[in-house]
Amino acid sequence: MVALLGGYGRSGSELDEAVLGALFSESPVGLHVLDTELRLVRFNTAARYVRAFALEEALGRHPREWAGDFYTGAYEQTVLEVLETGVPSLDVEVRGHLDPGSSEIVLSVSCFRLEDAAGGVLGVATAVLDITERKRAAARLAFLERSSGRIGTTLDIFRTAQEFADEIVPALADTVVVEVLDSVLRGEASAPGTIMEYGAMRCTGRRSVALDAERHLPSIGEAIGLTSGTPLAQCLSDLEPRVFEHLDLDAPWLKREPVRGRRLAEAGAHSLLVLPLAARGSVVGVAHCYRHHTPQPFDDGELALAAELADRVALCLDNARLYARERSAARVLQLSLRPAGVVGHAAVETAYSYHPLGAGGDWFDVIPLSGARVALAAGDTAGQGLRAAATMGEVRAAISALAVLDLTPDEVLERLHALVTRLGGERPRPPDTPADDENQDTTCLYIVYSPITRRCSIASAGHPPPVVALPDGTVEYAMVPAGPPLGRGLAKYGTAEFELPEGSLLLMSNTAMLRAVSDDPRSQLARIGGALLPAARPLQEICDEVVYQLTPEQVESDAVLLLARTRALGPDRVASWTLPNDPAAVAEARARAERVVTAWGLEEQAFTTTLVVSELVTNAVRYSDGPIDVRLILDGPVIVCEVTDDSSTAPHLRHAEEVDEGGRGLYLTWQVSRSWGTRPEARGKTIWAEIALSDDG
């Protein structure tokens, strides 16, 4: 046997030892070695992690004692046949359960006989691999493909919804109810979040495994109103599915759903999926699936499978709607003015809820700034309908343009105040409307946060201050100087500055959402604090809880919420130094920049970074008098180079001629940088440039 193993360049014993060592310590496949009496004599490291077997005290014992139900049937038969015949067996599927009622585990077992040099039988070895997830994924894919071919066979909404229910039960859920908006049945489009405009939800499909299902199922065509501040309403707002692995039938939101809640309790539901049905930017309805017969709760894989199938049936339902309706131009405009999705940022983690229930003029925005900073903005616009939506769009566009100028928050609001005043004067006023009333309720809250200094700067134009939740459990309103609403009175705004610990929460909401709770700030904080804490939970979960707490049963105004958790950039991602105003400082800046970028493991960007730093420091030496500050920031996909000097003169990009001896510094910076710019400082200005770490950046 040793000669058959062989080896090149090393003795057979060395190779054998290496193979055995790797097999028992490094192999990802579980290995069991059994003697001729089928007693376990060896197992490798990977075998300890095969959850089907308890190997703590298994040595010297028969598989019946440590493999349980998994050893019966195919496993036992395979081992006995291989021991008797010596013919290896590969990839035998073995199925079983750890406990009664637990999920099935699927193993792939390969078995071969062990013999000595003379051919004597020493025992058998089995290689075991847990393929449960692979089998589940394959089964889910097959289910999805099969179901997709059976759903949407007609352009009838009721037939399509019932086809979906028939596929879900019993394959995925014990009971499912599909509810479609009444407006969809009339062929109308509904924007996500306009809960008060939805009206009734009408049952269009249902199925259950229960024999007495009629008592806890709505009848086909039955209409039930939609209540705000519940998972169903939230699901229709942000179009995100929800899973309640262990449903609490005493949860407060179920009390707002007296009909649906009673039926869930009567069915004995213990796990719930809420699936939005939306396609092409329009809400179609919602499907809620629950388990009362199957003991296992829904898991994330089943949520993803159900959500994907819901997306497909939603498209089929929308096709049926499109077949019978004409699109409204006003609705298209309203959809286009909704806030866009919030992108991720190194300075903060964000989550939001947006319910344009009434006015349609409340908004928020997250704007990246130079130096790894971020601006958070929120505001209210008075009025309803298209005019309020148009004003909202103008204010959001203006503040996005002002933010990139890197002005202080109070300066941003002063310029925005002037713009809103001018726009209000240009619009024709309705009869008997005082000029000052046009913009009296156009408010704005503007926050700038730096993850390097962890300092936060805030200014307000008639908007409620943000709620701050600190990691130690303190919840309070930030102290912000009160300024007038935009376009009304004198533009007199102040900026509040304070430091925030990493992991602090900033909550910004529209005015109506807070007033729906109480006009007393202490009562508002009491309600908000209970939902914000503990602050270490997933941010979207906290955001949803705040919405449930603040949103009353009947809402007539918008409900807009932006939640941000602060992050910090430590010394491992920020490097800064001060240089004298001397031509020799250019070489020193270049050398330090190269060392920093190399320490970050970004040698490929070293040349570009040192080139940019060299040109910016050269400009600072030439046009300023005092010391020069240089800072490098590793901000996600970019390296930010910043050079600060005491000159307040803003640089201008120009194209030097071939005969010119200078003037190419900023042009080179512009050529090799993703973006560049300047911002005013208390001492002069800062010129910054962003260098992308990849071509995609």
N, C-alpha and C positions, 0 to 999 in steps of 0.2 A: 504493500500500500504506500510506503514511503517513497519507493521508486516511482510510483505513478504520479505522486504529487510533483516531484522534481523541482527544479528551480535553475535559474541561470545567474551565475555570479555570486551566489551565496550557498552555503551548505543547506541540505534539506531540513536539518533540525532548526536552523534559524528561521527559515521560511515558515515551517510548521508553527513555530512559536508565535511568529508575527500574525499569521492567519488566525490562530486560535485566540490570541489576545484581542484582535479586532472584532472577531466574531462574538466574543463574550462581553466586550466592554464598549465597542463603538457601533455595532450593527443596530440599525433602527428596527429590525425585525425581531420579535420575541422568539427565543429558542428554548425548548424544553428537551432535556435528555432523560429518557426512561430506560430502566434495565429490563431484563427479560421478564420480570414479574410486573412490569409496567409501574414500578415505583419511581418517583421523581428523584434523580440523583444530581442533576445539574440544571441551572437555568441562567440566562445571561441578564445583563442590566435592563435591556429593553423589555424583557418579559415581566418585570415588576410593574410596568406601566400599562399592561393589557388589563383593562378594568374588569374583564370577564372573569379573571382568576384571582383568588386570594392566596398568595404564595408565602405569606409570612411564616407559617409553620407547615409548609407543604412538603419539604424534603423527607424522602422515605415513605411517602404516602401515595396511594393509588389515585389517578385522576378523578375517580368518583367522589373523593373526599375534598378536592380543592377546585375542581372544574364544575361541579354541580350539574345543572341541566344542560350545559354546553357539551358535556361528554357523551350524553346519550345520542343515539341515532348515528348520523353520518360520521361524527368525530370518532366514536368508539369503533365503528365498523372499519374505518380507514386504518386506524392504528393496528387493529388485530390482523387485517389483511396484509399490511406491509410487514409486520413482524413474522408472519407465516410465510409469505411468498418472496419477500425481498424486493418486490417491485415498487419503486417510489410512486407516490401519489401527490399530485400538484393541484393547488388552488381549489380545495374542497370547501364549499361554503357551509359554515356552521352558524346556526342562529339560536338565540336564547335570551333570557331575561335575568337580570340581577335579582330582582324581587318581583313578586306578583304585582301586576299592574304597571310596572316600569316599562320604559321604552325598549324596543327590541334592539339587540346588539348583533351585528353581523361580523363574522370572522372569516378570513381566508387562511386555511390550514394546509400546509404541505408536509409530507411525512416521508422519511427514508430510514432504511435499516442500517444499524451500525454493526460492523464485522471486524474481527481481528485479522492479522496477516494470514492466518491459516483458513480463514473463511468462517470461523466460529461466530455465532450470533451473540452480540454484546447487549443489544437493546434496540431502541428506535429513538429518533430525534424528530421533533415537530417544530416547524417554523410557523409562527402565528402572526397575522397582521390584522389589525382592526380596520375594517373597510366600511364601517357603519355610515360615516359621512359621505363616502363615495357612493354608496348604494342609495342613500337618501337623496343626494343631488341628482343621480340618474333617474330615480323615481319621480322627483319633482319636475325634472325637465320633460320626461315622458308624459306626465300628467298635464303639464302646461301645453305641450304640443297637441295632445289629444283633445283637451278642452277647448283650445283655440279654434279647432276645426268644427266644434259643435256649437259654438256661441256665435250669434249674429247671422243666422241662416236666413233671416228675413229683415225687413225694414220696419218691424213692429216693436215698439218699446216694451210692451208687456211680454211679448214672446221672448225677446232677447234677455230681459231681466230674469224670467223663469228658467231659461236655459243656463244662465249663470248660477242660479240657486241649485239647480239639479246637478251641476258639476261640483259645486263646493261641498254638498252634503251627499254621502257621509265621508267623502274622501279626505276632507280637511276640517270640517266643522260638524257639530251635531245639529245646529240650527242656523239658518241664515235668513235675513230679511233685507230685501232691496227696496229702497225708497227713492223715488224720483221727484224732483221739483214739479209742482203744478205748472210753472211757467214753461218748463221743458215740454210738457205734454201739449202746450199751446204753440210749440215751435219757437219759443223765445230763448235768447241767450242770457245767462246769469253770470255776473262777474264774481270771482272768489271774494268772500267776505261780506257781501251786502245782505246780511242776515234778515234785516227788517223787510227787505224787498222780496225775500224768497217765498213768503206765504207758507202754505201747507206743503208737507212732504207726503206723497201718496204712495202706498204700497203697490209695487208692480210685480214683485216676485217673492216667493217664500218657500221654505222646505225645512222639515225637521225629522229626526229619527224617532222622536217620541211618539208613542201610540196615542196619547191624549194631547197632541200638539195644538189642536184648535183652541184650547183655552188660553194659551199664551202666545198665539200668533195673530197678527192683524189679518183681516180679510183683504183679498185683492181689491184694490181701489179705495181702501180706507185711507182717509187723510188725517194726519196728525200734525199739529203745529210744531215749529222749531223754536227751542228756547236757547237764548244766548247764554254764554258762560258754562257750556258743557262740552265734552269731547266731540260730540257731533257737530256743534257749531264751530268749534275750533278747527276741526278737521276740514270743514268747508271753507274756512278762512285761509289757512296756509297750505291746504292740499297735501298735508302730511298724514300718513296712516298712524294710528295709535294701537298699541297693544297693552292690555291689562292682564298680565300673566295670572295674577291672583285677584280677581274682582272682589272688591269690598261692597257688598250690597247695602251697607250703611253709609256709603260715600255721600257727601253733601250734594254733589251734582246730580245724583240719581233722584233726589227729592225734587229737583226742578223738572224731572221727566216723570211725572206721575204715571202715565200710561206705559211708557217703555220700561220704566223702572219696576213697576208692578209685574209686568210680564217676565222680566229677567228674574225677579225673585221667585215667581211661581214656577218657572222652568228649572230653578236651582242652578243657574249659571255660575260657574266659578272662574271662567277665563273668557276674555272678550277681545275681539278685533273690530276696530272701526276703520273702514276703508273709504276714502273719498273717491267719487266717480267724477272725473273731470277730463276733458279733452279739448285741445285747441284753445286753451285759455278760458274755457267756459265750464261752469259747474253743472253737472248733470244730476247728481244725487249722492247718496251714501248707502253703503252696505254695512251691516253689523252682523258679525258671525260670533257665535259663542258655543262653549262646550259645557254640557251638564251630564252627559253620559260617559264620555271619554275622560279618564282620570287625569291624564297629563295636561298641563297648561300649554297654551300656544308658546312657541319659541320664536327667535328672530328669523330662523330659516323659513318657518311657515308664514310669518308676517311678510317677508320679502316675496314669497311665492304668491300669497293671496293678493298683495299689492300689485304685482305685475299682471296677474289675471284681471284684477279690477281695472287696471289701466286699459287693458284690451277690450273688456266689456264696455267701458266708458266710451271708447272710440266707436264701438258698434252702436251704442245708444245715441251718441252724438250724430252719427251718420243718419240714424232714423229721424232725429230732430231736424237735421239739415234738409232732409228730404221734404219736410212739410213747412218750412219757415223761410222768412226773408230777414236778413240781418239788418239791425238798426244802426244807423250811422252814429247816433248819439251814444249808443252802448260801446261802439268801437272806440270812440274818443275817450270815454270814461275808463275803459280798460287800459288804454295807452298811457294815461296819466297816473296810474297806480305806481307806488314806489317799487323800484327794481329790487331784485334780490341783493342781499348784503354779502359782499365778498369778505374772505378772511383777511386778517391783518395781524402783523407781528405785535402791535402795541396792545390790542384788546381782542378778547373773544366775544362775539356778539350773538344775540338771539333776539327775535322780534315777533310781535303779533300785530297784525294789521286787520282791523275790522271797519271798513268804510260803510258804516250803518246808516248814516243820515246825511251830514253836511258834505262829505266828500272832499273837504279842504284841509284835512289834517295830514301831516307828513313827517318823515324823518329821513336822515341820510347819514352815511358813514363815508368820510372823505379822507383818503391818504394824503399826508403832508410830507414835506422834506424832513430829513433827519430822523426817520423811523417814527415820526409822530402821527397822530390821527386826530381828525376833527369829527365830533359827534354833534349833530344838529337835529332839532325837532321844532315843529311849529304848528299853529292853528291858523286857518284862514276862514273868515266869516262868510256866511252865505251858504247856499245850496245849489246843486246842479252844475251846469257846464261853466258858469261864471266863476264859481268857487274853485272848480277844478283847474280852470285856466290860470287863475291867480296863484294857486298852489304850484303849478308848473313854472310860472315866471319866478316865484320866490326861490324855488329849489334850484333852478338854473342859475340865478344870480348868486346865490350863496356858494354854489360850486365854483363859479368863476372867481369870486372874491377870496375863497379859501386858499387858492393856489398862490395868491399874492403874499401869503405868510404874514398877514397883519395880526395884531392882537385881537382878541374877541370883541372888545369894545369898539375898535376901529371898524371891524367887519360889520357890526350892527349899525354903526353910524352911516356907513355908505349904503347899506341895505335900506335904512330908514329913508335916505334921500331918494333912492330908486322907487320905493313903494309910494312915496309922496308924489313923485312925478307921474307914475303910472296911474295913480288914483285921479290925478287932475286931468289926465288925457281921456279917461273913460267918460262917456255920457252918464250923468246921474239920473236916477229915476226921479220923477216929480216929487217935490216936498221932502227931499232928502238932504239934510245939512251936509256941507262939503266935508266936515270933520268926521262924519259918521262912516265914510266910505271904508276906511282902513282901521277903525277903532279896535277891531278884534283880530288883527293880523299880528300874531306873536311869533317869537323865535327864541330858542335857547341854544347857545353855541358854546361848545366845550372843546378845548385842545388839551390832549394828554401826551406826555413824552414818556416812553418806557425806559429811557436812559436816566433821567432825573426823577422819574415817578411823580412829577409835578403836574397839576391839573389847573388850567385857567378857564374860568367860566364867566360869561356875560349873558344877561337876560333882557329881552325886549317884551315885557309884559307876560312872560311865560312862567309857569311854576318851576321852582328850582328842582334839580335832580335829587333823588333819594340816594344816599350813600350807605351801603352796608359793608362794614369793615370785617376782616377775618376774625376779630375777637368777639363778634356778635353784636356790636353797636350798630344801630340803624337810626339815621337822622337825615334831615334835610340839609343840603349844603347851604351855607350862608352866602348868598349872591346879592349884590346891589340891585335893587329893583329899578328898571328903566321903563319908559313908556312903550306901548305897542308901536309897531312899525307904521310910519306914516301919520302918527298922531302926536301932537305936542312937539317939544324940543328934543332933539336927538342928544340926550345926555345919558350915557351909559358908563358903568364902571365894571372892572374886572376883578374877580376874586381868585386868589391863587392859594393852593395848599398842596401838601404832599400826601400821596395815597400809598398804603402798603400794597405789595403785590397780592393779587387775589381779591381786591376790593370790588364791590359791585356798584355800578352807576345805573340808576333806573330813570329813564326819561319817558314821560307820557304826555298825552294831550290833556288840556284843561278839563274837558267834559268828563273824562274817565275818573279823575280824582273827585270832582264835584258830585259825581253819582254816588260816591261813598259818603262824603260829608264835606261841609265847608270848614270844619275844624281840622287844622293840620295834625293835631295830636291823634285824633280819631283815624285820620288817613294813615299815619305812621303805624298805629297799632294794627290796622288791617294788613298793611303792606309788609310789616316786619315779620309777621307770622308766616307769610308766604315766601319771603326771601331767605329765611334761615331754615336749615343750615346752608351756608353759602357755597359749600364745596360740592353740592349736587350738580348733575348735568345742567347746563345753562338753559336749554330749551325747556327742561322740566320745571325749572324755577319760573321761567317766563310764563309757561302755561298756568302754573299755580297762581301767579299774581293776577292773571287775567280772570281766572275763575273766582278769585276773591274780590276783585274790584268791579267786575261786570255784574250789574243787577239783572234780575230776570227780564225786565222789559227795558230795552235800550233804544233811545231815540237819536243818539249822537254817535259820532265815530269813536272807536276805541283803538288807540294807537299806542304801542308800547315798544321801547327799545331798551335792551338790557346789555350792558357791557361789563366784562370781567377784566380787570387790568392785568397786564403782564409787565415783566421787567427784563431789560437787557443787561446782563451782568458784565463784569470785566472781561470775561472770555469772548465777548462779542463787540466790545467797544475799546478802542485805544485812542488816547489823546495826549498831546504834549504841547508845550509852549516854546517857541523859538525866538531868538533875537532878530531884530530887523536888520539883517546883514546878508549880503549875497552868499556867504558861506552857508547860510541856513538852508539853501535849496538842496545842496548835497546831503546835508544831515536829514532833512525831511524825506528825501528819496530813500536813503538807507534805512531809516526807521520804518517807513511804509513797507519796504520789501521784507523786513524781518517780521512785521505783523502779519502780512498776507501769507508768508511762508508758514508761520506758526498756526494759522488757520487751515493749513493744508490746501491752499488755493494758489499753488505756484504758477499755474497757467495764466492767472490774472495779475501776476506780479508786475509784468512789463507795463500793462495798461494802467494799473493803479499808480505805479511810480511816475509814469508819464503825466497823468492828470495832477497828482500832488505836486510834481515839479513845476508845472505850468501855473498852477494856482498860487503856489508860494512865490514864484517869480513875480507874478502880478502884484501880490501883496507887498513884496519888498520894494517894488518900483513905485507904487502909488500910495503907500501909507508910511507912517513914521514910527508907531509903537510896536510892541511885541506882537508876534503872530501865533495864533492858536490853530493847531491842526488836529482833526479828529477823524478816525476811520470807524465805520459801523458795519457790522455784518448783519444785514437786515433781510433774512430769507433769501430770495433769489438774487440779491444785489449787494455790492459793496458801495457804501456811501462815503464819499470823500468830502470833507468840509474844511474850509480855511476861513478863519475869522481875523479881520484886521480893524484898525481904528478909523478907516476912511469910510465916509458915508456916501461916497460917489459910486453909483451903480455902474457896473461894467457893461459894455456894449459889444456884441459880436460884430466883427467886420472881416471882410475878405481882403487880405493883404495882397498887394501886387508882387510880381516876381522880384522887382528891384528893391522892395521894402526890406528893411533890416529887422523889423519887429511886427507886432500886431497879429501873430499867429497863435498865441497862447489859448485864447478862448475858442478859436476856430478848431484847434486840435482837440480840445476838451469836448466840444460839440460833436466832433466826428467819431470819437471812440466811446462816448457815453450814451447810455440809454436816454437820459434826460439830465438837464442841469438848470440852475437858476440861482437867485439870490434872495436873501431875506434880511430885513433890518434887525439890528441888535441894539441893546442898550449902549454898547461900545462899537460903533461903526456898523459893519455888515458881515454876513457870512455868504460865501460862494460855495455851492454844493454841486456835486455831480454823482450820478448813479451809474455804476458799472455792472452790467448784467453778468451773471456767472455762467450763463449758457446762451446759445443762440435763440432759444425760446423766450428768454427773459427780456 
